[in-house]
């Protein structure tokens, strides 16, 4: 997402993943067996999909779908997430998988000050 400001350096990001994301969330990574190349990861806290990232060169290969299915397994009744409004590819990905728009925000609730949207998935009844 090149439109986002680069607020943290790599060391700060590593610290945050190690000391915040890993202890507070259930985290899964997608990688090719026998290689150390990360294809993507997902992190869930309670019923919130906090992060789902797929490396650009791995998109449209099923990585995101596999990670999302794992997130749904640990939160089978409901899954909520936020996505930046400009991230139209991610919005389409979630909408195709049954997520419904709950609200929109002007960016005042995130540190990037970027307009975002809240989506929720519930299983079909």
MIMI-321769 format. One record per residue: residue number from 1; residue in three letters; x, y, z of N, C-alpha, C, O in turn. Coordinates in steps of 0.1 Angstrom, whole numbers. Example, Ala and Ser with C-alpha at 12.3 -4.5 7.8 and 13.67 -1.06 7.14 Angstrom:
+-----+------+-------+-------+-------+-------+-------+-------+-------+-------+-------+-------+-------+-------+
| seq | type |   n.X |   n.Y |   n.Z |  ca.X |  ca.Y |  ca.Z |   c.X |   c.Y |   c.Z |   o.X |   o.Y |   o.Z |
+-----+------+-------+-------+-------+-------+-------+-------+-------+-------+-------+-------+-------+-------+
|   1 |  ALA |   132 |   -57 |    78 |   123 |   -45 |    78 |   132 |   -33 |    78 |   142 |   -33 |    85 |
|   2 |  SER |   128 |   -22 |    71 |   137 |   -11 |    71 |   129 |     0 |    79 |   134 |    11 |    80 |
+-----+------+-------+-------+-------+-------+-------+-------+-------+-------+-------+-------+-------+-------+
***
This chain:
+-----+------+-------+-------+-------+-------+-------+-------+-------+-------+-------+-------+-------+-------+
| seq | type |   n.X |   n.Y |   n.Z |  ca.X |  ca.Y |  ca.Z |   c.X |   c.Y |   c.Z |   o.X |   o.Y |   o.Z |
+-----+------+-------+-------+-------+-------+-------+-------+-------+-------+-------+-------+-------+-------+
|   1 |  UNK |     8 |   -12 |     0 |     0 |     0 |     0 |     9 |    12 |     0 |    11 |    18 |    10 |
|   2 |  UNK |    13 |    16 |   -12 |    23 |    27 |   -12 |    17 |    41 |    -8 |    25 |    50 |    -5 |
|   3 |  UNK |     4 |    42 |    -7 |    -2 |    54 |    -2 |    -1 |    57 |    13 |    -4 |    68 |    18 |
|   4 |  UNK |     3 |    46 |    20 |     4 |    48 |    35 |    18 |    54 |    39 |    28 |    52 |    32 |
|   5 |  UNK |    17 |    63 |    49 |    30 |    69 |    54 |    39 |    58 |    60 |    34 |    49 |    66 |
|   6 |  UNK |    52 |    59 |    58 |    61 |    49 |    64 |    65 |    55 |    78 |    74 |    64 |    79 |
|   7 |  UNK |    58 |    50 |    88 |    59 |    56 |   101 |    70 |    49 |   110 |    75 |    55 |   120 |
|   8 |  UNK |    73 |    36 |   107 |    82 |    29 |   116 |    93 |    22 |   107 |    90 |    18 |    96 |
|   9 |  UNK |   105 |    21 |   113 |   115 |    14 |   106 |   114 |    -1 |   109 |   106 |    -5 |   116 |
|  10 |  UNK |   123 |    -9 |   102 |   122 |   -23 |   103 |   124 |   -28 |   117 |   117 |   -38 |   121 |
|  11 |  UNK |   133 |   -22 |   125 |   135 |   -27 |   139 |   123 |   -24 |   147 |   119 |   -32 |   156 |
|  12 |  UNK |   116 |   -13 |   146 |   104 |   -10 |   153 |    93 |   -19 |   149 |    85 |   -24 |   158 |
|  13 |  UNK |    92 |   -22 |   137 |    82 |   -32 |   132 |    84 |   -46 |   138 |    75 |   -52 |   143 |
|  14 |  UNK |    97 |   -50 |   138 |   100 |   -63 |   144 |    97 |   -64 |   159 |    91 |   -74 |   164 |
|  15 |  UNK |   100 |   -53 |   166 |    97 |   -52 |   180 |    82 |   -54 |   182 |    77 |   -61 |   191 |
|  16 |  UNK |    74 |   -46 |   174 |    59 |   -46 |   176 |    54 |   -60 |   173 |    45 |   -65 |   180 |
|  17 |  UNK |    58 |   -67 |   162 |    54 |   -80 |   159 |    57 |   -90 |   170 |    49 |   -98 |   175 |
|  18 |  UNK |    70 |   -89 |   175 |    74 |   -98 |   186 |    67 |   -96 |   199 |    64 |  -106 |   206 |
|  19 |  UNK |    65 |   -83 |   203 |    61 |   -80 |   217 |    46 |   -76 |   217 |    41 |   -75 |   228 |
|  20 |  UNK |    40 |   -74 |   206 |    25 |   -71 |   206 |    17 |   -81 |   199 |     8 |   -88 |   204 |
|  21 |  UNK |    20 |   -83 |   186 |    12 |   -91 |   178 |    13 |  -106 |   182 |     2 |  -112 |   185 |
|  22 |  UNK |    25 |  -111 |   183 |    26 |  -125 |   187 |    20 |  -129 |   200 |    13 |  -139 |   201 |
|  23 |  UNK |    22 |  -121 |   211 |    16 |  -125 |   224 |     1 |  -123 |   224 |    -5 |  -130 |   232 |
|  24 |  UNK |    -4 |  -113 |   217 |   -18 |  -110 |   218 |   -27 |  -117 |   208 |   -40 |  -118 |   210 |
|  25 |  UNK |   -22 |  -123 |   198 |   -30 |  -128 |   187 |   -26 |  -143 |   184 |   -15 |  -147 |   188 |
|  26 |  UNK |   -35 |  -150 |   178 |   -32 |  -163 |   172 |   -27 |  -159 |   158 |   -33 |  -152 |   150 |
|  27 |  UNK |   -15 |  -164 |   154 |    -8 |  -160 |   142 |    -5 |  -172 |   134 |     0 |  -182 |   139 |
|  28 |  UNK |    -7 |  -171 |   121 |    -3 |  -182 |   111 |     5 |  -176 |   100 |     3 |  -165 |    96 |
|  29 |  UNK |    15 |  -183 |    96 |    23 |  -179 |    84 |    21 |  -189 |    73 |    19 |  -201 |    75 |
|  30 |  UNK |    22 |  -184 |    61 |    22 |  -192 |    49 |    36 |  -191 |    43 |    40 |  -180 |    39 |
|  31 |  UNK |    42 |  -202 |    41 |    55 |  -203 |    34 |    56 |  -215 |    26 |    49 |  -225 |    29 |
|  32 |  UNK |    65 |  -215 |    17 |    68 |  -227 |     9 |    76 |  -237 |    17 |    87 |  -233 |    23 |
|  33 |  UNK |    72 |  -249 |    18 |    80 |  -259 |    25 |    95 |  -260 |    20 |    98 |  -260 |     9 |
|  34 |  UNK |   103 |  -260 |    30 |   118 |  -261 |    27 |   124 |  -247 |    24 |   136 |  -247 |    21 |
|  35 |  UNK |   116 |  -237 |    24 |   122 |  -224 |    21 |   118 |  -214 |    32 |   108 |  -216 |    39 |
|  36 |  UNK |   126 |  -204 |    34 |   123 |  -194 |    44 |   116 |  -182 |    39 |   115 |  -172 |    46 |
|  37 |  UNK |   110 |  -183 |    27 |   103 |  -171 |    21 |    89 |  -171 |    26 |    81 |  -180 |    24 |
|  38 |  UNK |    85 |  -160 |    32 |    72 |  -158 |    38 |    63 |  -153 |    26 |    65 |  -144 |    19 |
|  39 |  UNK |    52 |  -161 |    25 |    42 |  -157 |    15 |    30 |  -149 |    20 |    24 |  -141 |    13 |
|  40 |  UNK |    28 |  -150 |    33 |    17 |  -142 |    39 |    16 |  -146 |    54 |    22 |  -156 |    59 |
|  41 |  UNK |     7 |  -139 |    61 |     4 |  -142 |    75 |    -9 |  -136 |    79 |   -14 |  -127 |    72 |
|  42 |  UNK |   -15 |  -142 |    89 |   -28 |  -137 |    94 |   -27 |  -137 |   109 |   -20 |  -146 |   115 |
|  43 |  UNK |   -34 |  -128 |   116 |   -34 |  -127 |   130 |   -48 |  -124 |   135 |   -55 |  -115 |   130 |
|  44 |  UNK |   -53 |  -132 |   144 |   -67 |  -130 |   150 |   -66 |  -128 |   165 |   -58 |  -135 |   172 |
|  45 |  UNK |   -73 |  -119 |   170 |   -75 |  -116 |   184 |   -90 |  -116 |   187 |   -97 |  -108 |   182 |
|  46 |  UNK |   -94 |  -126 |   195 |  -108 |  -128 |   198 |  -115 |  -131 |   185 |  -113 |  -141 |   178 |
|  47 |  UNK |  -125 |  -122 |   181 |  -132 |  -124 |   168 |  -128 |  -113 |   158 |  -136 |  -110 |   149 |
|  48 |  UNK |  -116 |  -108 |   159 |  -111 |   -97 |   150 |   -99 |  -102 |   142 |   -89 |  -106 |   148 |
|  49 |  UNK |  -101 |  -101 |   129 |   -89 |  -104 |   120 |   -81 |   -91 |   120 |   -83 |   -82 |   113 |
|  50 |  UNK |   -70 |   -91 |   129 |   -62 |   -80 |   131 |   -53 |   -77 |   119 |   -51 |   -66 |   115 |
|  51 |  UNK |   -48 |   -88 |   112 |   -39 |   -87 |   101 |   -41 |   -98 |    91 |   -43 |  -110 |    96 |
|  52 |  UNK |   -41 |   -95 |    79 |   -40 |  -106 |    68 |   -32 |   -99 |    57 |   -36 |   -89 |    51 |
|  53 |  UNK |   -20 |  -105 |    55 |   -11 |   -99 |    45 |    -6 |  -110 |    36 |    -2 |  -121 |    41 |
|  54 |  UNK |    -6 |  -107 |    23 |    -1 |  -117 |    13 |     9 |  -109 |     5 |     6 |   -98 |     0 |
|  55 |  UNK |    21 |  -114 |     3 |    32 |  -108 |    -5 |    26 |  -105 |   -19 |    19 |  -114 |   -24 |
|  56 |  UNK |    29 |   -94 |   -24 |    24 |   -90 |   -37 |    26 |  -101 |   -48 |    17 |  -104 |   -56 |
|  57 |  UNK |    37 |  -108 |   -48 |    40 |  -118 |   -59 |    32 |  -131 |   -56 |    32 |  -140 |   -64 |
|  58 |  UNK |    26 |  -132 |   -44 |    19 |  -144 |   -41 |     3 |  -142 |   -42 |    -4 |  -152 |   -40 |
|  59 |  UNK |    -1 |  -131 |   -45 |   -15 |  -128 |   -46 |   -22 |  -136 |   -57 |   -15 |  -138 |   -68 |
|  60 |  UNK |   -34 |  -139 |   -55 |   -43 |  -147 |   -65 |   -37 |  -161 |   -67 |   -39 |  -167 |   -78 |
|  61 |  UNK |   -31 |  -166 |   -57 |   -26 |  -180 |   -57 |   -33 |  -188 |   -46 |   -28 |  -200 |   -43 |
|  62 |  UNK |   -42 |  -183 |   -38 |   -49 |  -190 |   -28 |   -44 |  -188 |   -14 |   -49 |  -194 |    -4 |
|  63 |  UNK |   -33 |  -181 |   -12 |   -27 |  -179 |     1 |   -36 |  -172 |    10 |   -38 |  -176 |    21 |
|  64 |  UNK |   -42 |  -161 |     5 |   -51 |  -153 |    14 |   -63 |  -161 |    18 |   -68 |  -160 |    29 |
|  65 |  UNK |   -68 |  -169 |     8 |   -80 |  -177 |    11 |   -77 |  -188 |    22 |   -85 |  -190 |    31 |
|  66 |  UNK |   -65 |  -194 |    21 |   -61 |  -204 |    31 |   -60 |  -197 |    45 |   -64 |  -203 |    55 |
|  67 |  UNK |   -54 |  -186 |    46 |   -52 |  -179 |    58 |   -66 |  -174 |    64 |   -68 |  -175 |    76 |
|  68 |  UNK |   -74 |  -170 |    55 |   -88 |  -165 |    60 |   -96 |  -177 |    65 |  -102 |  -176 |    75 |
|  69 |  UNK |   -95 |  -189 |    59 |  -102 |  -201 |    63 |   -97 |  -205 |    77 |  -104 |  -209 |    86 |
|  70 |  UNK |   -84 |  -204 |    80 |   -78 |  -207 |    93 |   -84 |  -197 |   103 |   -88 |  -201 |   114 |
|  71 |  UNK |   -85 |  -184 |   100 |   -90 |  -174 |   109 |  -105 |  -178 |   112 |  -109 |  -176 |   123 |
|  72 |  UNK |  -112 |  -182 |   102 |  -126 |  -186 |   104 |  -128 |  -198 |   113 |  -137 |  -199 |   121 |
|  73 |  UNK |  -118 |  -207 |   112 |  -118 |  -219 |   121 |  -117 |  -215 |   136 |  -124 |  -221 |   144 |
|  74 |  UNK |  -109 |  -205 |   139 |  -107 |  -201 |   153 |  -118 |  -191 |   157 |  -119 |  -189 |   169 |
|  75 |  UNK |  -125 |  -186 |   148 |  -136 |  -176 |   151 |  -148 |  -180 |   143 |  -151 |  -172 |   134 |
|  76 |  UNK |  -154 |  -191 |   145 |  -164 |  -197 |   136 |  -178 |  -189 |   136 |  -186 |  -191 |   127 |
|  77 |  UNK |  -180 |  -181 |   147 |  -193 |  -175 |   148 |  -194 |  -161 |   142 |  -204 |  -156 |   138 |
|  78 |  UNK |  -182 |  -154 |   141 |  -181 |  -141 |   136 |  -167 |  -137 |   135 |  -158 |  -141 |   143 |
|  79 |  UNK |  -164 |  -129 |   125 |  -151 |  -124 |   122 |  -152 |  -109 |   117 |  -160 |  -107 |   108 |
|  80 |  UNK |  -146 |  -100 |   124 |  -146 |   -86 |   121 |  -133 |   -81 |   117 |  -123 |   -86 |   121 |
|  81 |  UNK |  -132 |   -71 |   108 |  -119 |   -66 |   104 |  -121 |   -51 |    99 |  -132 |   -47 |    96 |
|  82 |  UNK |  -110 |   -44 |    98 |  -110 |   -31 |    92 |  -100 |   -31 |    80 |   -90 |   -38 |    81 |
|  83 |  UNK |  -104 |   -24 |    70 |   -96 |   -23 |    58 |   -96 |    -8 |    54 |  -106 |    -1 |    55 |
|  84 |  UNK |   -85 |    -3 |    48 |   -84 |    10 |    43 |   -93 |    11 |    31 |   -94 |     2 |    23 |
|  85 |  UNK |  -101 |    22 |    30 |  -110 |    24 |    20 |  -103 |    23 |     6 |  -109 |    18 |    -3 |
|  86 |  UNK |   -91 |    28 |     5 |   -84 |    28 |    -8 |   -79 |    14 |   -12 |   -76 |    12 |   -23 |
|  87 |  UNK |   -80 |     5 |    -3 |   -75 |    -9 |    -5 |   -86 |   -17 |   -12 |   -92 |   -26 |    -6 |
|  88 |  UNK |   -89 |   -13 |   -25 |  -101 |   -19 |   -32 |   -99 |   -34 |   -34 |  -109 |   -41 |   -35 |
|  89 |  UNK |   -86 |   -38 |   -36 |   -84 |   -53 |   -38 |   -88 |   -61 |   -26 |   -95 |   -71 |   -27 |
|  90 |  UNK |   -84 |   -56 |   -14 |   -87 |   -63 |    -2 |  -102 |   -62 |     1 |  -108 |   -72 |     5 |
|  91 |  UNK |  -109 |   -51 |    -2 |  -123 |   -50 |     0 |  -130 |   -60 |    -9 |  -140 |   -67 |    -4 |
|  92 |  UNK |  -126 |   -61 |   -21 |  -132 |   -71 |   -31 |  -130 |   -85 |   -26 |  -139 |   -93 |   -26 |
|  93 |  UNK |  -118 |   -88 |   -21 |  -115 |  -101 |   -16 |  -124 |  -105 |    -4 |  -130 |  -116 |    -5 |
|  94 |  UNK |  -126 |   -96 |     5 |  -135 |   -99 |    17 |  -150 |  -100 |    12 |  -157 |  -108 |    17 |
|  95 |  UNK |  -154 |   -91 |     4 |  -168 |   -91 |    -1 |  -171 |  -104 |    -8 |  -182 |  -109 |    -6 |
|  96 |  UNK |  -162 |  -109 |   -16 |  -164 |  -121 |   -23 |  -165 |  -133 |   -14 |  -171 |  -143 |   -17 |
|  97 |  UNK |  -160 |  -131 |    -2 |  -160 |  -142 |     8 |  -171 |  -140 |    19 |  -170 |  -146 |    30 |
|  98 |  UNK |  -180 |  -132 |    16 |  -192 |  -130 |    25 |  -191 |  -119 |    35 |  -200 |  -119 |    44 |
|  99 |  UNK |  -181 |  -111 |    36 |  -181 |  -100 |    45 |  -190 |   -89 |    41 |  -191 |   -86 |    30 |
| 100 |  UNK |  -197 |   -84 |    51 |  -206 |   -73 |    49 |  -201 |   -60 |    56 |  -195 |   -60 |    66 |
| 101 |  UNK |  -203 |   -49 |    49 |  -198 |   -36 |    54 |  -207 |   -32 |    66 |  -219 |   -32 |    65 |
| 102 |  UNK |  -200 |   -28 |    77 |  -207 |   -23 |    89 |  -207 |    -8 |    90 |  -217 |    -2 |    93 |
| 103 |  UNK |  -195 |    -2 |    87 |  -194 |    12 |    89 |  -182 |    17 |    81 |  -173 |    10 |    76 |
| 104 |  UNK |  -181 |    31 |    80 |  -170 |    37 |    73 |  -165 |    49 |    82 |  -173 |    54 |    90 |
| 105 |  UNK |  -152 |    52 |    82 |  -147 |    62 |    90 |  -137 |    71 |    82 |  -132 |    66 |    72 |
| 106 |  UNK |  -136 |    83 |    86 |  -127 |    93 |    79 |  -112 |    91 |    82 |  -105 |    99 |    76 |
| 107 |  UNK |  -109 |    82 |    90 |   -94 |    80 |    93 |   -91 |    85 |   107 |   -79 |    83 |   111 |
| 108 |  UNK |  -100 |    90 |   114 |   -97 |    95 |   128 |   -95 |    84 |   138 |   -89 |    86 |   149 |
| 109 |  UNK |   -98 |    71 |   134 |   -96 |    60 |   144 |   -84 |    52 |   141 |   -81 |    42 |   148 |
| 110 |  UNK |   -75 |    56 |   132 |   -63 |    49 |   129 |   -51 |    58 |   128 |   -53 |    70 |   125 |
| 111 |  UNK |   -39 |    53 |   131 |   -28 |    62 |   132 |   -23 |    67 |   119 |   -15 |    76 |   118 |
| 112 |  UNK |   -27 |    61 |   108 |   -24 |    65 |    95 |   -32 |    77 |    90 |   -29 |    83 |    80 |
| 113 |  UNK |   -43 |    79 |    97 |   -53 |    90 |    93 |   -59 |    87 |    79 |   -61 |    96 |    72 |
| 114 |  UNK |   -60 |    74 |    76 |   -65 |    70 |    63 |   -79 |    65 |    65 |   -82 |    57 |    73 |
| 115 |  UNK |   -89 |    70 |    57 |  -103 |    65 |    57 |  -103 |    49 |    57 |   -96 |    43 |    49 |
| 116 |  UNK |  -111 |    44 |    66 |  -112 |    29 |    66 |  -127 |    25 |    67 |  -136 |    33 |    69 |
| 117 |  UNK |  -129 |    12 |    66 |  -142 |     5 |    67 |  -141 |    -7 |    76 |  -131 |   -14 |    77 |
| 118 |  UNK |  -152 |   -10 |    83 |  -153 |   -21 |    91 |  -162 |   -31 |    84 |  -173 |   -28 |    79 |
| 119 |  UNK |  -158 |   -44 |    83 |  -165 |   -55 |    77 |  -167 |   -66 |    88 |  -160 |   -67 |    97 |
| 120 |  UNK |  -178 |   -73 |    86 |  -181 |   -85 |    95 |  -186 |   -96 |    86 |  -193 |   -95 |    77 |
| 121 |  UNK |  -181 |  -108 |    90 |  -185 |  -121 |    84 |  -192 |  -129 |    95 |  -187 |  -130 |   106 |
| 122 |  UNK |  -203 |  -135 |    92 |  -210 |  -144 |   100 |  -213 |  -156 |    91 |  -216 |  -154 |    79 |
| 123 |  UNK |  -213 |  -168 |    97 |  -216 |  -180 |    88 |  -231 |  -180 |    84 |  -239 |  -174 |    91 |
| 124 |  UNK |  -233 |  -185 |    72 |  -247 |  -186 |    67 |  -256 |  -194 |    77 |  -251 |  -204 |    83 |
| 125 |  UNK |  -268 |  -190 |    79 |  -277 |  -197 |    89 |  -286 |  -207 |    81 |  -294 |  -213 |    87 |
+-----+------+-------+-------+-------+-------+-------+-------+-------+-------+-------+-------+-------+-------+
***
